[in-house]
Amino acid sequence: MELSELSSFIMNNKKFRKIKPEIRILGIDDAPFTPHEEGEVLLVGTVFRGGSWLDGVLTTHVRVDGTDATSKIISMVLDSRNLGQLGVIMLDGITFGGFNVVDIQQIYEKTGIPVIVVMRKYPRFEKIKRALDNFENYAERWDLIQRAGEVHLVDAPEPIYIQIHGIDLSDALEIIQLSTTRSAIPEPIRAAHIIAAGVVTGESRGSA
């Protein structure tokens, strides 16, 4: 069965559903920042019940083009009062603050919470690899990119792409479907984007 057929099959056959409609999702995105400039960038996490109810907001900071995104996200999750209720972590892409690459396998291993990486476009891996050549530890960063695993198409009116760890593809597709309520991307990520941009620039602009 093709992936697009699998996605449609899952979305149209409720008898196979086992994901609770109000599953707690932590969606994480970064705030606007100046590329290649030393400093930190704000990360915002929104805790949603499915795609309709905002329960909480978490924040942390990571270095622009640094290597601390994984550890900072892990600490943010483990220190949260929502830890025991979180069912999945959603990331807006595999990098934050430029090329601060996230190790989604380590996040799952340290928190026990599955990870879904959401992307509007298919990653241009060759371009990413060339950009990473500018860093002394380019090999380690590229290894993290590869560790994120296969990129899957989510067949929808506005297609998106995902990478996953600690969760079956069928469950990930179902969670994407139930949490995508107001735009082409899941609401936890959309809300995190809006909040992060508003805090840093005074007012959010454009779409998530």
C-alpha positions, 0 to 999 in steps of 0.5 A, spaced: 500 500 500 502 506 498 503 511 503 498 516 501 493 510 500 495 508 508 494 515 510 487 515 507 485 508 510 487 511 517 483 517 516 477 514 514 477 507 518 475 510 525 474 502 528 482 502 527 483 508 532 486 508 538 489 515 539 485 519 544 482 525 541 485 529 547 492 526 547 496 532 550 501 534 544 507 539 546 509 543 539 515 546 539 518 552 535 523 557 535 522 565 535 525 570 529 532 571 530 538 574 526 542 568 522 549 567 524 549 572 530 552 570 536 546 569 542 540 565 544 533 564 541 527 563 544 524 556 544 516 556 545 512 549 547 505 549 547 501 544 550 495 542 547 489 537 548 489 534 541 488 540 536 483 544 540 485 546 547 491 550 549 493 547 556 500 551 557 506 554 555 513 552 556 519 556 554 527 555 554 533 558 550 538 555 545 544 558 542 544 560 535 547 555 531 549 551 537 549 544 539 544 545 546 537 544 542 537 537 544 539 538 552 534 544 552 528 541 550 529 535 554 530 539 560 524 543 558 520 537 558 522 533 564 521 540 568 514 541 566 508 539 570 505 536 564 510 531 563 506 525 566 500 527 561 504 528 554 503 523 549 507 526 543 512 532 542 512 535 535 518 539 533 517 544 527 523 542 523 529 538 526 533 544 527 532 551 531 536 557 531 539 556 525 543 549 525 542 547 532 540 540 530 536 536 534 537 529 536 530 526 536 532 519 538 535 522 544 529 526 546 525 519 546 530 515 550 531 521 555 523 523 556 520 516 554 515 521 549 515 519 542 517 525 537 514 527 530 518 532 526 513 536 522 516 540 515 512 544 510 517 542 504 521 536 503 528 537 506 534 539 501 539 534 504 544 536 499 544 544 501 543 542 508 550 538 508 553 543 504 551 549 509 554 544 515 561 544 512 562 551 515 562 548 522 568 544 525 563 539 528 559 538 521 560 530 521 556 530 528 551 535 526 550 531 519 549 525 523 544 527 527 540 529 521 541 522 518 539 519 525 532 523 524 530 517 519 526 517 513 521 522 511 514 521 510 509 524 506 502 526 509 497 526 504 492 532 505 489 538 501 496 541 503 501 536 504 506 536 509 512 531 511 514 528 517 519 524 521 518 520 527 521 516 533 518 512 538 511 511 534 508 507 529 507 511 522 500 510 523 499 513 530 503 519 527 499 520 521 492 519 526 495 525 531 497 529 525 490 529 522 486 530 529 491 536 531 491 539 524 484 544 525 486 551 523 491 551 518 496 546 514 500 544 520 498 541 527 495 547 531 500 546 537 506 548 532 502 553 529 500 556 536 508 556 538 510 559 532 505 565 533 507 566 541 514 566 539 514 571 534 509 575 538 514 575 544 520 577 540 517 582 535 512 585 539 507 582 534 506 576 530 506 576 522 505 571 517 503 564 517 506 559 521 
